């Protein structure tokens, strides 16, 4: 016997197709149409199931509800269905509930759609959402489908009320879960193969924004945020169509198809490979913009929610009301000054009272350094304010240059701070060449991150400890850090030798930053040769004196330059990482095998450099 949901997946895919030119348009309208189709099918399925139960059919006390993407009216072409059968144990027996559930779930499984289902009483729903944060997030959007819709609404209202009462206590749990997810899935703007649902800046973050707003702890942003959400949903729909399954991973196999459906492929480019490559870069840039907007919306909403909790607590003791000095009034907010014009306030780096970004050109870098050195996030409002700083790539001063180097030296803390600065476009204003590699995906499968993020990752792994066990002095540590942040600056479209191209850009960048010629020459050399040690280690033997002498000569027979090249190579290799679902192999990454090869070549070349220096000294 035919079921009301037979061929449901095919129907959803059919109404989701791109236009005749291959471009996916009117995504919101397509999502609304898919919701209508699913609800119509489910209601007919319910009616058929009830009719088939005869005398056992319930007339109240049980209902079918949707949660997840269907309840949010965001269902994709191949999305799974999150359905809950809610019942009142006093109105229907467990046996009849089971019979009804079987008549609903089995036809849905046979339809080809993925199904996430459960059967619960109202009390069980409340218990699950009280203890399971993801379940609570899902139940903040509930859509009654069929049956006893009053029971569904009462259950949903009860869970919502419980969420609002518990939100103050559960806010740390929510932010911790978000951080764990970010650590696992990475950040949408910086990944070559992102999960556009789970990565930072992805669709899961939009659910958290809504949850915070629903808690009444903070309002959610609108305008450009809503636009970013809709466009990211369009991208998710395109991934479903390209993969023909429920997936959120933008894998290489889908990227060209998705870029075309997003209207980002230029048909006027005659070379197919060039056209496809540029369409992927365009897509990465667009997704990065949406991801940044969504990530910032979550940060700012969470920040406002946390501040609202802080401000609910009195800043004075009960006995202060009886002290003449307090006058029974609340104390003013406390700002702990951590740098000139920068303060710590409620766990964030903020502008100190009186700081004016429009009149202080170096304030943005002072905020960044203070935030990173004190391991603080920059307050969203402060980020918006420092964007007003009059930054120009031609207006570097020795102070701003030195602060930039201090920022690079902050290690792992640099990652968050740079991301925050990047959201308000500060790196590109300081170094315009940065815009040429910003958001650009790497052509190499070994790279998990975009080119810009990869370079920041490399810098975060560089410290003062040289491979010899000694410590770099300020001059050479500065050289190493600047080489790290610029080593892939030459990775631009249609450039075959990015190391040579990068070495061409470095002198212009560093002269604007007022570095001396010696420092510029050393950084230029390291950028030009940043692949050399790895290439020699892979293709030559450390016992080959001609090879090791050539390697040493390329670095000017300077042992310190070889030390820095080794550290740069190690940081470069270790920051590649495997993409999601893969493991580091000997082909790339900083495996023990790779470390032994590179280490052996480095030590042999360094010994040659030391001998060459001694011979030169003796000759003098």
C-alpha positions in Angstrom: 0.0 0.0 0.0 1.3 3.4 -0.9 2.3 5.7 1.9 1.8 9.5 2.2 5.6 9.9 2.5 6.6 7.7 -0.5 9.1 9.6 -2.6 9.3 12.5 -0.1 13.0 12.9 -0.5 12.7 13.0 -4.3 10.0 15.7 -4.0 12.2 17.8 -1.8 15.2 17.6 -4.1 13.0 18.3 -7.2 11.6 21.6 -5.8 15.2 22.6 -4.8 16.9 22.6 -8.1 18.9 25.6 -9.4 17.6 27.7 -12.2 18.2 26.8 -15.9 21.6 28.6 -15.7 22.7 26.5 -12.8 22.4 29.2 -10.1 20.5 28.5 -6.9 18.2 31.4 -6.3 15.3 32.2 -3.9 16.6 29.9 -1.2 14.2 31.2 1.4 11.2 30.5 -0.9 12.5 27.0 -1.7 12.9 26.3 2.1 9.3 27.4 2.7 8.1 25.2 -0.1 10.0 22.2 1.4 8.5 22.8 4.8 5.0 22.9 3.3 5.6 19.6 1.4 6.9 17.8 4.5 4.1 19.1 6.8 1.4 18.1 4.2 2.9 14.6 3.9 3.3 14.1 7.7 -0.2 15.2 8.4 -1.6 12.8 5.8 0.7 10.1 7.2 -0.8 10.8 10.7 -4.4 10.7 9.4 -3.7 7.4 7.7 -2.1 6.0 10.8 -4.9 7.0 13.1 -7.5 5.6 10.6 -5.7 2.3 10.5 -5.9 1.9 14.3 -9.7 1.6 14.3 -11.1 1.4 17.8 -7.6 1.9 19.3 -7.2 5.3 17.6 -6.7 8.1 20.2 -8.8 11.3 19.9 -6.6 13.3 22.3 -3.5 12.9 24.5 -0.9 12.3 21.7 0.6 14.5 19.1 3.4 14.7 16.5 5.9 17.6 16.8 8.9 18.7 14.8 12.0 20.2 16.2 15.4 21.0 14.7 15.6 22.5 11.2 12.0 21.6 10.3 10.7 23.5 13.3 13.0 26.5 12.4 11.6 26.3 8.8 15.2 25.9 7.6 15.0 22.3 6.2 17.5 21.6 3.4 16.9 19.4 0.3 18.3 16.3 2.1 17.9 17.3 5.8 16.9 14.7 8.3 13.6 15.0 10.1 13.6 15.5 13.9 10.2 14.3 15.1 8.8 13.7 18.6 5.7 11.8 19.5 4.4 13.4 22.7 1.7 11.6 24.7 -0.2 11.7 27.9 0.1 8.4 29.7 -3.3 8.9 31.2 -5.0 9.3 27.9 -3.3 6.5 25.8 -1.7 3.2 26.7 2.0 2.5 26.1 0.9 -0.3 23.7 -1.1 2.0 21.5 1.6 4.6 21.5 4.1 2.0 20.3 1.6 0.9 17.6 1.1 4.5 16.4 4.8 5.2 16.4 5.5 2.1 14.2 2.9 3.3 11.7 4.7 6.7 11.5 8.4 5.8 11.7 8.5 2.8 9.3 7.0 4.6 6.3 9.5 7.5 6.9 12.4 5.2 7.0 11.2 3.6 3.7 10.9 7.1 2.1 14.7 7.4 2.1 14.9 10.4 4.5 17.1 10.2 7.6 14.9 10.3 10.7 15.8 11.3 14.3 12.8 10.2 16.3 11.6 9.8 19.9 8.5 9.0 21.9 8.1 10.8 25.2 5.7 12.2 27.7 5.7 15.8 28.6 7.6 15.0 31.9 10.2 13.0 29.9 10.7 15.9 27.5 11.3 18.3 30.4 13.7 15.9 32.1 15.8 15.5 28.9 16.0 19.2 28.1 16.9 19.9 31.7 19.9 17.6 31.6 20.9 17.7 27.9 21.9 21.1 26.5 21.7 20.1 22.8 18.2 18.8 23.4 17.3 22.0 25.2 18.5 24.0 22.2 16.4 21.9 19.8 13.3 22.3 21.9 13.4 26.1 21.8 11.8 25.8 18.4 8.9 23.4 18.3 6.4 23.0 15.5 3.1 21.1 16.1 2.4 18.9 13.2 -0.6 16.8 13.9 -2.7 15.3 16.7 -3.1 17.0 20.1 -1.5 20.3 19.3 -2.5 21.8 22.7 -0.5 19.1 24.4 2.5 19.9 22.2 2.2 23.7 22.9 1.9 23.1 26.6 5.0 21.0 26.6 6.9 23.5 24.5 5.8 26.4 26.7 6.8 24.5 29.8 10.3 23.8 28.4 10.7 27.4 27.3 9.8 28.6 30.8 12.2 26.2 32.4 15.0 27.3 30.0 14.4 31.0 30.9 14.5 30.2 34.6 17.7 28.1 34.2 19.4 30.2 31.6 21.4 32.2 34.1 22.9 29.1 35.5 23.3 27.3 32.2 25.1 30.2 30.4 28.6 28.9 31.3 27.6 25.5 30.1 26.4 26.9 26.8 29.6 28.9 26.2 31.8 26.0 27.2 30.0 23.7 24.8 30.5 26.2 22.1 34.2 26.4 22.8 34.5 22.6 22.7 32.8 22.6 19.4 35.1 25.3 18.0 38.2 23.4 19.2 36.9 20.3 17.4 35.6 21.8 14.1 37.7 24.9 13.7 36.5 28.2 12.3 34.5 28.6 9.2 36.4 31.6 7.7 39.7 29.8 7.9 39.0 26.3 6.8 39.6 24.9 3.3 36.9 22.2 3.9 34.6 23.6 6.6 31.6 22.0 8.3 29.3 24.9 7.7 27.0 23.8 10.5 29.4 22.9 13.4 32.4 25.2 12.7 32.7 28.6 14.4 30.6 31.0 12.4 28.4 28.2 11.2 24.7 27.4 11.4 25.0 25.9 14.9 26.0 29.3 16.2 22.8 30.8 14.9 20.9 28.3 17.1 22.9 29.5 20.1 22.2 33.2 19.2 18.5 32.4 19.2 18.8 30.5 22.5 20.4 33.5 24.2 17.8 35.8 22.8 15.0 33.4 23.9 16.4 33.4 27.4 15.8 37.2 27.6 19.4 37.7 28.7 20.2 39.6 25.5 18.6 40.7 22.3 20.0 39.2 19.1 21.3 41.2 16.1 19.3 41.7 13.0 20.0 43.2 9.5 23.3 42.0 8.2 23.2 39.1 10.6 19.9 37.8 9.2 21.3 38.2 5.7 24.4 36.1 6.6 22.2 33.4 8.0 20.1 33.2 4.9 23.1 33.0 2.6 24.7 30.3 4.7 21.5 28.3 4.5 21.7 28.7 0.7 25.2 27.3 0.8 24.0 24.4 2.9 21.3 23.7 0.4 23.8 23.7 -2.4 26.0 21.2 -0.6 23.0 18.9 -0.2 22.3 19.1 -3.9 25.9 18.6 -4.9 26.3 15.6 -2.5 22.8 14.3 -2.9 22.7 13.6 0.8 22.4 15.2 4.2 25.9 16.6 4.8 27.4 19.9 5.9 31.0 19.3 4.9 32.2 21.4 2.0 34.5 18.7 0.7 36.7 19.3 -2.4 34.4 16.9 -4.5 31.5 19.4 -4.0 33.3 22.7 -4.1 33.2 23.5 -7.8 29.5 22.5 -8.0 28.6 24.5 -5.0 30.5 27.6 -6.2 28.6 27.4 -9.5 25.2 27.1 -7.8 26.1 30.1 -5.6 26.7 32.1 -8.8 30.4 32.5 -8.2 31.8 30.9 -11.4 32.8 33.3 -14.1 31.8 31.8 -17.5 33.9 34.3 -19.4 37.2 32.7 -18.2 38.1 30.3 -21.0 40.5 28.0 -19.0 38.2 25.5 -17.1 40.8 24.9 -14.4 41.4 28.6 -13.8 37.6 29.2 -13.8 37.0 26.5 -11.2 39.9 27.6 -9.1 38.8 31.2 -9.0 35.2 30.1 -8.3 36.3 28.2 -5.2 38.3 31.2 -4.0 35.3 33.5 -4.5 33.2 31.0 -2.6 35.7 30.9 0.3 35.7 34.7 0.5 31.9 34.9 0.6 31.6 32.1 3.2 34.3 33.8 5.3 32.3 37.0 5.3 29.1 35.3 6.4 31.0 33.2 9.0 32.6 36.2 10.5 29.3 38.0 10.8 27.7 35.1 12.6 30.7 34.4 14.9 30.7 38.1 15.9 26.9 38.0 16.5 27.4 35.0 18.9 30.3 36.7 20.7 28.5 40.0 21.1 25.2 38.3 22.2 27.0 36.1 24.7 29.0 39.1 25.9 25.8 41.1 26.5 24.2 38.1 28.3 27.2 37.7 30.6 27.2 41.4 31.4 23.5 41.3 32.2 24.1 38.6 34.7 27.0 40.6 36.3 24.9 43.7 36.5 22.1 41.8 38.2 24.5 41.4 41.2 24.9 44.4 43.5 28.4 45.8 43.5 28.2 46.7 47.2 27.7 44.9 50.4 24.6 45.2 52.6 26.6 47.1 55.3 27.8 49.6 52.8 24.4 51.2 52.8 25.2 52.4 56.3 28.5 53.9 55.4 28.5 57.7 54.6 31.1 57.2 51.9 28.9 54.8 49.9 25.7 56.7 50.4 23.8 53.5 49.8 24.5 53.8 46.0 26.0 51.2 43.6 29.7 51.6 43.0 30.9 52.7 39.6 32.2 50.0 37.2 35.8 49.0 37.9 38.3 49.4 35.1 41.7 47.8 35.7 44.2 49.6 33.4 46.4 47.1 31.6 48.0 49.4 29.0 47.7 53.0 28.0 44.1 53.5 27.0 43.2 49.8 27.6 41.5 48.3 30.6 40.2 44.9 31.8 36.5 45.0 32.5 34.3 42.0 33.4 36.8 39.6 31.8 37.3 41.5 28.5 39.7 44.0 27.1 38.0 47.4 26.7 38.9 51.0 26.0 39.8 52.8 29.2 37.7 55.8 30.1 38.7 58.8 28.0 40.5 56.8 25.2 39.5 58.1 21.8 40.3 55.9 18.8 39.8 58.7 16.3 42.6 60.6 17.8 45.0 57.8 18.7 46.4 56.0 15.7 48.3 53.3 17.8 45.3 52.5 20.0 44.2 49.5 18.0 47.5 47.8 18.3 47.8 48.6 22.0 44.4 47.0 22.6 45.4 43.9 20.6 48.7 43.5 22.5 47.1 44.0 25.9 44.4 41.6 25.1 46.7 38.9 23.8 49.3 39.3 26.6 46.6 39.1 29.2 44.7 36.3 27.4 41.5 38.4 27.2 38.9 38.6 24.5 38.4 42.0 23.1 34.9 43.3 23.9 32.7 43.4 20.8 31.9 47.1 21.4 35.6 47.9 21.7 36.3 46.1 18.4 33.7 48.3 16.7 35.4 51.4 18.2 39.0 50.6 17.3 37.9 50.1 13.7 37.6 53.9 13.8 41.4 54.3 14.4 43.1 56.2 11.5 45.2 53.3 10.5 47.3 53.6 7.3 50.0 51.3 5.9 52.1 54.4 5.2 51.9 55.8 8.7 53.9 53.3 10.7 56.0 54.5 13.6 58.7 52.8 15.6 56.2 52.4 18.4 53.5 50.8 16.2 56.1 48.5 14.6 57.3 47.3 18.0 53.8 46.7 19.2 53.1 44.7 16.1 56.1 42.5 16.8 54.9 42.1 20.5 51.6 41.0 19.2 53.2 38.3 17.0 55.2 37.1 20.1 52.1 36.3 22.2 52.0 32.6 21.1 48.7 30.7 21.1 46.9 33.8 22.3 47.6 35.4 19.0 45.1 33.2 17.2 42.0 34.6 19.0 43.3 38.2 19.0 44.1 38.2 15.3 40.7 36.7 14.4 39.1 39.6 16.3 41.2 42.2 14.5 40.5 40.5 11.2 36.8 40.8 11.8 37.1 44.6 11.7 39.6 44.5 8.8 42.6 45.8 10.7 45.4 43.5 9.4 44.5 44.5 5.8 44.7 48.1 6.7 48.1 47.7 8.2 49.5 45.5 5.5 47.5 45.8 2.2 49.2 42.8 0.7 47.4 40.7 3.4 44.2 41.3 1.4 45.7 39.3 -1.5 45.8 36.1 0.6 42.9 36.7 3.0 40.4 33.9 2.9 42.2 32.2 0.0 42.0 28.4 0.2 45.2 26.5 -0.4 45.5 24.3 -3.4 47.4 21.8 -1.4 45.4 19.0 0.2 47.8 19.0 3.1 46.4 22.4 4.2 43.5 22.4 6.6 43.4 26.2 6.8 43.2 29.1 4.5 46.5 30.8 3.6 46.0 33.7 6.0 45.0 31.5 8.9 47.9 29.2 8.2 50.4 32.0 8.5 49.0 33.1 11.9 49.1 29.5 13.0 52.7 29.3 12.1 53.6 32.4 14.0 51.8 31.1 17.1 54.2 28.2 17.1 57.4 30.2 17.1 59.1 31.0 20.4 62.5 32.2 21.5 64.0 28.7 21.9 66.4 27.9 19.1 67.0 24.2 18.1 70.4 24.4 19.6 68.9 25.0 23.1 69.9 28.7 23.1 67.5 31.6 23.0 67.1 34.1 20.2 68.0 37.6 20.9 65.4 40.4 20.2 66.8 41.0 16.7 66.7 37.4 15.5 63.3 36.6 17.2 61.8 39.6 15.4 63.2 38.3 12.1 61.7 34.8 12.8 58.3 36.3 13.7 58.1 38.5 10.6 59.2 35.6 8.4 56.4 33.6 9.9 53.7 36.1 9.3 54.9 36.8 5.7 56.2 33.5 4.5 53.2 32.7 2.2 52.3 36.3 1.3 53.2 35.4 -2.3 50.5 32.7 -2.7 48.5 34.6 -5.2 46.5 33.5 -8.3 48.5 32.3 -11.2 51.8 32.5 -9.3 53.9 29.4 -9.7 56.7 30.2 -7.2 55.1 31.8 -4.2 58.3 31.8 -2.2 60.0 34.0 -4.8 56.9 36.1 -5.1 56.8 36.6 -1.4 60.4 37.6 -1.3 59.5 40.3 -3.8 56.8 41.7 -1.5 58.7 41.5 1.8 61.1 44.5 1.3 58.3 46.8 0.3 56.2 45.8 3.3 59.0 46.0 5.9 60.3 49.3 4.6 56.9 50.8 5.2 57.1 49.4 8.7 60.4 51.1 9.3 62.6 48.0 9.7 66.3 48.4 9.1 68.0 46.9 6.0 69.7 44.0 7.9 66.4 42.8 9.3 64.7 43.2 6.0 67.4 41.2 4.2 67.2 38.3 6.8 63.4 38.1 6.6 63.5 38.3 2.7 66.0 35.4 2.7 63.9 33.2 5.0 60.7 33.9 3.0 62.5 33.1 -0.3 64.0 29.9 1.2 61.2 28.8 3.5 60.6 25.6 1.5 64.3 24.8 0.8 65.1 22.8 3.9 62.1 20.6 3.5 62.8 20.1 -0.2 66.4 19.2 0.4 65.4 16.9 3.2 63.0 15.1 0.9 65.2 14.8 -2.1 68.8 14.8 -1.0 70.9 13.0 1.6 72.5 14.8 4.6 75.7 12.8 3.7 75.8 14.6 0.4 78.4 17.4 1.1 77.6 19.2 -2.1 73.9 19.4 -1.1 74.6 20.5 2.5 77.1 23.1 1.4 74.6 24.5 -1.1 71.9 24.7 1.6 74.2 26.5 4.0 75.3 28.9 1.2 71.7 29.8 0.5 71.4 31.0 4.0 74.7 33.0 3.8 76.6 30.3 5.8 75.0 31.8 8.8 74.2 29.2 11.5 71.6 31.4 13.1 69.8 31.8 9.8 69.7 28.0 9.5 68.4 27.8 13.1 65.6 30.1 12.2 64.9 28.3 8.9 64.6 25.0 10.9 62.1 26.6 13.3 60.1 28.2 10.5 60.0 24.8 8.6 58.9 23.0 11.8 56.2 25.5 12.5 55.1 25.5 8.9 54.8 21.7 8.8 53.2 21.3 12.1 50.5 23.9 11.3 49.3 22.1 8.2 47.3 19.5 10.0 45.0 16.9 8.5 41.6 17.9 7.3 38.6 16.7 9.3 38.3 12.9 9.2 41.9 12.4 8.1 45.1 11.5 10.0 48.6 13.0 9.7 50.7 10.8 7.5 54.3 10.8 6.3 53.1 12.8 3.3 52.7 16.0 5.2 52.5 17.4 8.7 55.3 17.3 11.3 55.5 13.5 11.8 58.5 11.9 13.5 59.6 10.7 10.1 59.4 14.2 8.7 61.2 15.6 11.8 64.0 13.2 11.5 64.6 13.9 7.8 64.5 17.7 8.2 66.6 17.5 11.4 69.3 15.5 9.9 69.6 17.8 6.9 69.6 20.9 9.1 72.3 19.6 11.4 74.6 18.7 8.5 74.1 22.1 6.8 74.6 23.9 10.1 77.9 22.1 10.6 79.0 23.2 7.1 78.0 26.8 7.9 80.1 26.8 11.1 83.1 25.4 9.2 82.7 28.0 6.5 82.6 30.8 9.1 85.7 29.5 10.8 87.5 29.2 7.4 86.5 32.8 6.6 87.7 34.0 10.0 91.0 32.2 9.7 91.5 33.6 6.2 91.1 37.1 7.6 
